[in-house]
Amino acid sequence: MIPYDPPPYFVGQGFPKDDRCPGMTRSLPYHLQFFAKDDGGEKTEPATAKKLADARKEGQVAKSKEVSSAVDLVLLFVLLKIFVSFVGDNFLGSFREIYLKIPDLIQNSPGGVSIMTMTTYIQRGMIVILLSVAPFFIAGVLAAIVVNVAQVGWKPTAKPMKPKLSKISPLSGIKRIFSTRSLFELVKAILRIILISYVAYSSVKDYQNTLLMVYDIPFLEVVLLIGSIVIDTGYRIGLVYILVALADFIYQKYKFNKDQKMSKQEVKDEYKNTEGNPEIKGRQRQRMREASQRRMMHDLPTADVVITNPTHLAVAIKYDGQEHRAPQVIAKGEGYLALKIREMAKENNIEIVENKPLARMLYANVELFEEIPPELYQAVAEVLALVYNTDR
């Protein structure tokens, strides 16, 4: 009978029997790595601080433009409510100043009013108008800055403004137009327009009976009425817009965090790039430990005493009053290393003292070549005094 030895990676049972080996089932070979789930590309891990910082440098942040627009809209109507009389008086004053002086200009200019003179008067009127609307522009700019800083903090970057070929590529532009994000923005804009239109219609509808009587109301009162309706409608639209903007901000935050997620392999690669390869760092630490142990065993013969646990731990103490203010731990170890320390201490006639609590405290709290803390002064001093008396 010929023996049948399947390869070590053959796995299986319940298959047809092997004709070469009666009573033995045949196993079919397969490699387990082909069936392993490859989750290297699945982004399941939250973004690290480094990736978020890199994304911020590129101008990628969780920000909603709707929040800034909503705040600007509400602020506009609030300022209109406050400065409506100021703006109205300036406009009317500028209108009167220009038109009341037209007859004087015509009388004082028999040959006709020159273009230079008319330009001067128009410039004066434009300056008055610009000064009237300046508070609105200033408030809008400040509000936009404050809202954006509140959303993403203050860390400006110019990288998004750098020219890129992808921004002017027709293919990239077509992809952006027909992307899922563009479709979502289109649907969002349509829903926003429908909602704002409904709010505006509902607001104006409340004044429909008053609007039917505008023909019987003096002109100034009509202007005040229309202004009141516009401001009230603006308030309602602004409040609804703020709710829409908050919902959009929450969604943008969620989408940004989702887009910034990383796979486990990406997290490992980033850690290797920033912190170094763990295997290399482990080898470096091992070399440092070996170098420290070599120095430790080299300095051990100069120790005054070795305090033990008695078999698990060993700590060598040296006191040199001229170089150090307190006794110093020059060697310590556990297990096999503790045994080597005791053997070397016996070879060099160094006193070995058994003190379990002190040995544990020194081993756990004092690093190599460091002075002992003040809390252990008395206990170590008693041991050293005992050793010095024994030597004498």
ChimeraX attribute file (.defattr): number of C-alpha atoms within 10 A of each C-alpha:
attribute: neighborCount
match mode: 1-to-1
recipient: residues
	/A:1	6
	/A:2	6
	/A:3	7
	/A:4	11
	/A:5	8
	/A:6	12
	/A:7	10
	/A:8	7
	/A:9	12
	/A:10	15
	/A:11	14
	/A:12	12
	/A:13	12
	/A:14	8
	/A:15	11
	/A:16	10
	/A:17	14
	/A:18	13
	/A:19	10
	/A:20	12
	/A:21	14
	/A:22	9
	/A:23	9
	/A:24	14
	/A:25	15
	/A:26	20
	/A:27	18
	/A:28	13
	/A:29	13
	/A:30	12
	/A:31	10
	/A:32	10
	/A:33	8
	/A:34	8
	/A:35	8
	/A:36	8
	/A:37	7
	/A:38	9
	/A:39	11
	/A:40	12
	/A:41	11
	/A:42	12
	/A:43	17
	/A:44	13
	/A:45	15
	/A:46	16
	/A:47	19
	/A:48	14
	/A:49	9
	/A:50	12
	/A:51	16
	/A:52	16
	/A:53	14
	/A:54	11
	/A:55	13
	/A:56	17
	/A:57	16
	/A:58	14
	/A:59	16
	/A:60	14
	/A:61	18
	/A:62	17
	/A:63	21
	/A:64	21
	/A:65	14
	/A:66	18
	/A:67	23
	/A:68	20
	/A:69	19
	/A:70	21
	/A:71	19
	/A:72	22
	/A:73	19
	/A:74	20
	/A:75	19
	/A:76	21
	/A:77	20
	/A:78	16
	/A:79	14
	/A:80	19
	/A:81	14
	/A:82	11
	/A:83	16
	/A:84	16
	/A:85	12
	/A:86	12
	/A:87	17
	/A:88	12
	/A:89	13
	/A:90	18
	/A:91	17
	/A:92	10
	/A:93	13
	/A:94	20
	/A:95	13
	/A:96	13
	/A:97	14
	/A:98	14
	/A:99	11
	/A:100	11
	/A:101	11
	/A:102	15
	/A:103	10
	/A:104	10
	/A:105	15
	/A:106	13
	/A:107	11
	/A:108	11
	/A:109	11
	/A:110	8
	/A:111	8
	/A:112	10
	/A:113	14
	/A:114	11
	/A:115	8
	/A:116	9
	/A:117	11
	/A:118	14
	/A:119	11
	/A:120	11
	/A:121	17
	/A:122	14
	/A:123	12
	/A:124	15
	/A:125	19
	/A:126	14
	/A:127	12
	/A:128	17
	/A:129	16
	/A:130	12
	/A:131	12
	/A:132	18
	/A:133	15
	/A:134	12
	/A:135	13
	/A:136	17
	/A:137	13
	/A:138	10
	/A:139	15
	/A:140	19
	/A:141	11
	/A:142	11
	/A:143	17
	/A:144	17
	/A:145	13
	/A:146	14
	/A:147	19
	/A:148	16
	/A:149	14
	/A:150	11
	/A:151	16
	/A:152	13
	/A:153	11
	/A:154	11
	/A:155	9
	/A:156	10
	/A:157	11
	/A:158	9
	/A:159	11
	/A:160	11
	/A:161	9
	/A:162	6
	/A:163	9
	/A:164	9
	/A:165	8
	/A:166	10
	/A:167	11
	/A:168	10
	/A:169	11
	/A:170	11
	/A:171	11
	/A:172	12
	/A:173	13
	/A:174	10
	/A:175	12
	/A:176	14
	/A:177	12
	/A:178	10
	/A:179	11
	/A:180	11
	/A:181	11
	/A:182	13
	/A:183	13
	/A:184	11
	/A:185	11
	/A:186	12
	/A:187	12
	/A:188	14
	/A:189	12
	/A:190	12
	/A:191	13
	/A:192	16
	/A:193	12
	/A:194	12
	/A:195	16
	/A:196	18
	/A:197	13
	/A:198	12
	/A:199	18
	/A:200	17
	/A:201	12
	/A:202	13
	/A:203	19
	/A:204	14
	/A:205	12
	/A:206	11
	/A:207	13
	/A:208	10
	/A:209	9
	/A:210	10
	/A:211	16
	/A:212	9
	/A:213	10
	/A:214	15
	/A:215	9
	/A:216	8
	/A:217	12
	/A:218	9
	/A:219	11
	/A:220	8
	/A:221	11
	/A:222	16
	/A:223	13
	/A:224	13
	/A:225	17
	/A:226	14
	/A:227	15
	/A:228	14
	/A:229	17
	/A:230	16
	/A:231	19
	/A:232	18
	/A:233	18
	/A:234	22
	/A:235	19
	/A:236	17
	/A:237	21
	/A:238	23
	/A:239	15
	/A:240	16
	/A:241	22
	/A:242	20
	/A:243	14
	/A:244	18
	/A:245	21
	/A:246	15
	/A:247	15
	/A:248	18
	/A:249	19
	/A:250	14
	/A:251	15
	/A:252	17
	/A:253	17
	/A:254	12
	/A:255	12
	/A:256	15
	/A:257	15
	/A:258	15
	/A:259	12
	/A:260	17
	/A:261	19
	/A:262	20
	/A:263	18
	/A:264	17
	/A:265	15
	/A:266	16
	/A:267	17
	/A:268	14
	/A:269	14
	/A:270	16
	/A:271	15
	/A:272	14
	/A:273	10
	/A:274	10
	/A:275	10
	/A:276	12
	/A:277	14
	/A:278	12
	/A:279	10
	/A:280	11
	/A:281	12
	/A:282	11
	/A:283	11
	/A:284	12
	/A:285	12
	/A:286	12
	/A:287	12
	/A:288	12
	/A:289	12
	/A:290	12
	/A:291	11
	/A:292	15
	/A:293	17
	/A:294	12
	/A:295	14
	/A:296	20
	/A:297	17
	/A:298	12
	/A:299	15
	/A:300	24
	/A:301	20
	/A:302	16
	/A:303	21
	/A:304	21
	/A:305	25
	/A:306	29
	/A:307	25
	/A:308	28
	/A:309	18
	/A:310	16
	/A:311	14
	/A:312	16
	/A:313	25
	/A:314	31
	/A:315	28
	/A:316	32
	/A:317	25
	/A:318	23
	/A:319	20
	/A:320	12
	/A:321	9
	/A:322	7
	/A:323	7
	/A:324	12
	/A:325	11
	/A:326	19
	/A:327	22
	/A:328	21
	/A:329	24
	/A:330	25
	/A:331	27
	/A:332	27
	/A:333	19
	/A:334	17
	/A:335	11
	/A:336	11
	/A:337	17
	/A:338	23
	/A:339	18
	/A:340	15
	/A:341	25
	/A:342	23
	/A:343	13
	/A:344	15
	/A:345	21
	/A:346	14
	/A:347	10
	/A:348	13
	/A:349	12
	/A:350	20
	/A:351	20
	/A:352	19
	/A:353	19
	/A:354	16
	/A:355	16
	/A:356	16
	/A:357	11
	/A:358	18
	/A:359	22
	/A:360	17
	/A:361	11
	/A:362	22
	/A:363	21
	/A:364	9
	/A:365	9
	/A:366	16
	/A:367	15
	/A:368	16
	/A:369	18
	/A:370	13
	/A:371	18
	/A:372	19
	/A:373	13
	/A:374	8
	/A:375	8
	/A:376	13
	/A:377	12
	/A:378	10
	/A:379	12
	/A:380	19
	/A:381	14
	/A:382	11
	/A:383	19
	/A:384	20
	/A:385	11
	/A:386	14
	/A:387	17
	/A:388	13
	/A:389	8
	/A:390	9
	/A:391	8
	/A:392	5
